Amino acid sequence: MKKLLTPSLGFMLVLTVFSSRLAAVSPVVVPVAVRPAEPRPVSMDAYYKLGPDSQPMDGVPKGKISAAKIIPSTVFPGTQHTYYVYVPAQYDPAKPTPVMILNDGQAMMKAPGDVQAQNVFDNLIYRREIPVMIGVFINPGRRPDQPEPPEPDGGWGDRTTNRPDEYNTPNDRYARVVVEELMPALKKEYNISPDPELHGIMGASSGGCAAFAVAWFRPNDFRKVITIVGSFTDLRGEYIYPELVAASEKKPIRIFMQDGRNDNRGQRAGSYDPKRDWFYQNVRLMEALTKKGYEVNYTWGIGNHGQKQGGAVFPEMMRWLWRDQPVSTDVNDQVERAFRDPVVTEK
């Protein structure tokens, strides 16, 4: 029978001390599978794309956009406004018609572009998802010697037009342009409904502030608003609206707001200014409006300052904003259950 070899006590003590020191110096590491970080897209707007409702569709009657029209301004003496009128194929001059004003008109109707609002009008009107309406694409005011936006670098006219004075100042002057100068010109050519519930206005960035100001200062004329990345910040004091909302009687305004978490955030050279934080100020205004009981809808995305997300969700914004159009629930009403055909006018 073989005798088992037993290590000496001294050897065991040395081995124990050596193993303890080795464990202290080089702990056992269990390998863990680490998923490599996915590269962040160059733009946080990379995944916002226009959907089918923002594209031309086969079989859908197309509205017409007028040639440029110009009105002089007495509210801002020495300037004028260029605008274009979208008239849907279903427009009936015999019927009072809702109207939607779009600030920075050249950007809202640009094709290809980030919004392409005329296609949204075509598609949603045809399917009875919004009422038949006139769309008005109005540019910022300018002197006759100044060019129409956009600027050579793609800007929207902040350096070459009256846009900062009109859009960025929280007063009623731009509201007067729309109500006292644009609307009378429109009513001379089109059968615009006199009902303020059927008057909507929208804009992006500073144009969003201007849209809100029109409804805020003239709620008896405009009551539906869309803002995209609204510049409710320290641009001539636009951050004051939450306090105005809290201190004022509730107004009959319905509003849909959009902004992105990567909008301009007020961080510069290691400091932070909340009054220059676009996202924070949009959320602040939404909360003030909600607390006051306004009809508010909003969507906060991941995007940058621009129209990418706003353009992508614009069809849904329009559905919500105009959701109270009259409908027939009569099961035998085959007109209500059909697409809206173009109006045929006798020549």
FENMOVEN-V851506 format. One record per residue. N is the residue number from 1. PHI is phi in degrees with one decimal (* if undefined). Layout:
((N:PHI) (N:PHI))
//
This chain:
((1:*) (2:-78.2) (3:-92.3) (4:-67.7) (5:-81.8) (6:-111.5) (7:-64.5) (8:-69.0) (9:-61.2) (10:-63.8) (11:-63.1) (12:-65.0) (13:-65.5) (14:-63.4) (15:-61.7) (16:-63.6) (17:-64.1) (18:-63.0) (19:-65.0) (20:-64.2) (21:-64.8) (22:-64.0) (23:-65.7) (24:-69.0) (25:-85.5) (26:-129.5) (27:-64.3) (28:-70.2) (29:-110.1) (30:-89.5) (31:-62.8) (32:-120.4) (33:-71.4) (34:-108.3) (35:-78.4) (36:-62.0) (37:-64.7) (38:-76.2) (39:-64.9) (40:-76.1) (41:-61.6) (42:-56.5) (43:-117.5) (44:-73.5) (45:-91.9) (46:-58.1) (47:-100.9) (48:-92.1) (49:-125.9) (50:-69.8) (51:-91.9) (52:-57.7) (53:-65.3) (54:-100.4) (55:-115.7) (56:-60.4) (57:-120.7) (58:-61.1) (59:87.6) (60:-90.7) (61:-60.8) (62:-101.1) (63:-75.1) (64:-115.5) (65:-105.7) (66:-68.2) (67:-66.6) (68:-60.2) (69:-119.0) (70:-129.2) (71:-123.5) (72:-74.3) (73:-112.7) (74:-97.0) (75:-69.0) (76:-118.6) (77:-54.7) (78:88.7) (79:-113.8) (80:-144.2) (81:-120.7) (82:-96.2) (83:-144.0) (84:-127.9) (85:-112.6) (86:-89.4) (87:-118.0) (88:-67.8) (89:-62.2) (90:-93.3) (91:-66.1) (92:-114.3) (93:-59.1) (94:-82.1) (95:-114.5) (96:-58.6) (97:-122.4) (98:-61.1) (99:-137.6) (100:-127.0) (101:-95.3) (102:-122.0) (103:-66.9) (104:50.3) (105:-53.7) (106:-61.9) (107:-77.8) (108:-72.8) (109:-107.6) (110:-58.8) (111:-138.5) (112:-69.4) (113:-157.5) (114:-86.0) (115:-124.2) (116:53.3) (117:-59.9) (118:-61.6) (119:-69.7) (120:-63.2) (121:-57.3) (122:-54.3) (123:-69.7) (124:-75.4) (125:-65.2) (126:-60.6) (127:-93.3) (128:63.3) (129:-90.2) (130:-137.7) (131:-71.0) (132:-61.6) (133:-147.0) (134:-86.7) (135:-111.0) (136:-125.3) (137:-100.8) (138:-111.2) (139:-89.3) (140:-59.3) (141:-66.7) (142:-154.2) (143:-74.7) (144:-58.9) (145:-86.0) (146:-93.1) (147:-77.5) (148:-71.0) (149:-67.8) (150:-82.9) (151:-75.2) (152:-54.2) (153:-90.1) (154:94.4) (155:-65.6) (156:-98.0) (157:109.2) (158:-63.8) (159:-102.2) (160:-128.4) (161:-136.7) (162:-87.3) (163:-53.9) (164:-59.4) (165:-66.3) (166:-78.2) (167:-90.3) (168:-97.9) (169:-102.6) (170:-78.2) (171:-139.8) (172:-93.2) (173:-66.7) (174:-69.5) (175:-58.6) (176:-67.5) (177:-57.4) (178:-69.0) (179:-78.9) (180:-97.0) (181:-117.0) (182:-73.1) (183:-59.8) (184:-60.3) (185:-65.1) (186:-65.4) (187:-67.5) (188:-70.9) (189:-108.6) (190:-131.7) (191:-86.8) (192:-85.2) (193:-60.7) (194:-80.4) (195:-75.1) (196:-62.1) (197:-67.1) (198:-105.9) (199:-117.4) (200:-120.4) (201:-149.8) (202:-145.4) (203:-172.9) (204:-118.8) (205:59.1) (206:-63.7) (207:-63.4) (208:-68.6) (209:-62.2) (210:-63.6) (211:-63.1) (212:-62.3) (213:-62.8) (214:-60.0) (215:-71.7) (216:-66.4) (217:-86.7) (218:-132.5) (219:-67.6) (220:-81.1) (221:-119.2) (222:-137.9) (223:-133.8) (224:-118.8) (225:-138.5) (226:-124.5) (227:-122.4) (228:-116.0) (229:40.6) (230:-55.3) (231:-89.3) (232:-82.0) (233:-126.1) (234:-81.0) (235:-103.4) (236:60.5) (237:88.1) (238:-68.7) (239:-77.3) (240:-80.9) (241:-61.0) (242:-56.8) (243:-69.5) (244:-65.3) (245:-61.3) (246:-65.4) (247:-88.7) (248:-105.4) (249:-63.8) (250:-61.6) (251:-107.4) (252:-79.6) (253:-113.4) (254:-113.0) (255:-140.6) (256:-119.0) (257:-113.7) (258:-137.1) (259:-157.9) (260:-122.7) (261:-67.2) (262:-108.3) (263:-64.4) (264:-58.2) (265:-113.3) (266:74.6) (267:-105.1) (268:-153.4) (269:53.1) (270:81.6) (271:-113.4) (272:-133.8) (273:-121.2) (274:-60.1) (275:-72.4) (276:-110.0) (277:-100.9) (278:-58.9) (279:-64.7) (280:-58.8) (281:-71.0) (282:-65.8) (283:-63.5) (284:-61.1) (285:-67.3) (286:-58.2) (287:-64.9) (288:-65.4) (289:-65.0) (290:-62.8) (291:-61.0) (292:-81.6) (293:94.0) (294:-71.5) (295:-77.6) (296:-125.6) (297:-128.7) (298:-157.6) (299:-143.7) (300:-107.9) (301:-104.3) (302:-110.1) (303:-78.0) (304:-89.9) (305:-80.1) (306:162.8) (307:-105.8) (308:-59.7) (309:-69.9) (310:-58.0) (311:-65.2) (312:-64.4) (313:-100.6) (314:-53.8) (315:-57.1) (316:-69.3) (317:-59.8) (318:-67.1) (319:-58.3) (320:-68.9) (321:-62.7) (322:-108.2) (323:-70.8) (324:-96.3) (325:-64.0) (326:-61.8) (327:-133.6) (328:-109.1) (329:-102.3) (330:-66.9) (331:-61.7) (332:-93.4) (333:-81.6) (334:-73.6) (335:-68.1) (336:-63.8) (337:-91.8) (338:-110.6) (339:-62.6) (340:-81.8) (341:-84.0) (342:-61.3) (343:-80.7) (344:-98.4) (345:-101.1) (346:-75.2) (347:-101.0))
//
